[in-house]
Amino acid sequence: MDFDIVIVGGGLAGLALAAALRRSSLSVALVEGVVPVFPARGTADFSTTWDSRVYAISPANARFLEQIGIWRHLDHARMEPVRAMQVFGDGKGRLDFSAYDSGVAELAWILESSLMQAELWEMVKRQGNLTMFCPASAQALALDDAAVELTLTDGRKLRARLIVAADGADSWTRSAACIEVAFKNYDQLGIVANFAAALPHRGTAFQWFRPDGILAWLPLPGQHLSMVWSTATAHGEELLSLSANALCERVAAAGGHALGALELVTPPSAFPLRLMRASRTVLPRLALVGDAAHTLHPLSGHGINLGFQDVQALAHALLASPTQGDCGDFSLLRGFERARKEEVFMLQTATDHLQRLFDVRRGPLVSLRNVGLSLTNHLPVVKDALVRYALAS
């Protein structure tokens, strides 16, 4: 079977790319190994259907999701705008951000991964230029100057001018193409869970740089919050072993009881934290997007935003090509790679250095990092620059 583009991976990045190409003349195939099951739509029952994996979507990426047609269809009763953010060092350092002070409606939107994926899935299922292979798994990949051929485990062969790896940090496609990657294991877990709080959060996100890791509370609708606690593996495993009541008290105390008592509404889960850099993000007839191209520490909250920016840049390059001709042309793909390289490298490096800075437990850096937070808090020009970057990313 012949296509212009084969996308491997039906996660957020892969589905968003398919949706971004819906009005093009390109024929697209999407290969995904698992048929997804989503919570019932139109319900705000936090106790039974709330996804503990949530993302902070920047205004720039909210506009991108609007452009590809899904933002207006998302259930806004399950989304929460971030109006303010408070960041605390492990001393007296503090940094505050406000949407009002920055002249914008919101700094970000907090919403569930499954909410976005469900809407994207429903959209692409009805897409005229898309053929879905699901469930289906790849078995072999062959690249040459003229085309790429992907062989599925059931023997079917898909030929295309371009294959896009959107199959995550452990990408089979990237490995099959022999693209080298460098992993940095932080020996940390990201512990996630959702809570009901006794006090209203008023759209405020909180982040604490603590001796035992980086704790974030993200506002959810009503008096609910999503927690992400990036912490050493041993401490993370201890948190996972706690009873519901003990975990609530531990998390509330770690946040200085800023929102009063907490009640657990979804059980905690964990994922390992690591930084991944790919040596290349394109080859002739192949491109990497999302976690297949890069991962970073979650302290910045930019992981999926980087992925959506990859998708937007690649779709723009493909759609801007004259008559949407050879979409696997290496010069076209190199332009996409160059367009994304600087931002990805800068954010990976910044978050890695920040994580290492706050991982130091003794010495002058402990005082200096808190002074730095407080100093930035009193420099409106610097704060505004940080906010503007976050809004545009």
LINNOR-V608471 format. One record per helix or strand of 2 or more residues. SS is the DSSP state (H for helix, E for strand). FROM is the first residue (numbers start at 1). TO is the last residue. Records with the same first field share a line. If there is no record, write none. Layout:
# LINNOR-V608471
SS = FROM-TO ; FROM-TO
This chain:
# LINNOR-V608471
E = 5-8 ; 28-32 ; 54-57 ; 80-82 ; 84-88 ; 94-98 ; 108-112 ; 130-134 ; 138-143 ; 148-152 ; 157-160 ; 162-165 ; 181-197 ; 204-210 ; 213-220 ; 224-232 ; 262-278 ; 282-283 ; 286-288 ; 294-295
H = 12-20 ; 46-49 ; 59-67 ; 71-73 ; 76-78 ; 99-102 ; 113-125 ; 172-176 ; 233-241 ; 244-254 ; 290-292 ; 298-300 ; 303-320 ; 322-324 ; 330-359 ; 364-377 ; 380-392
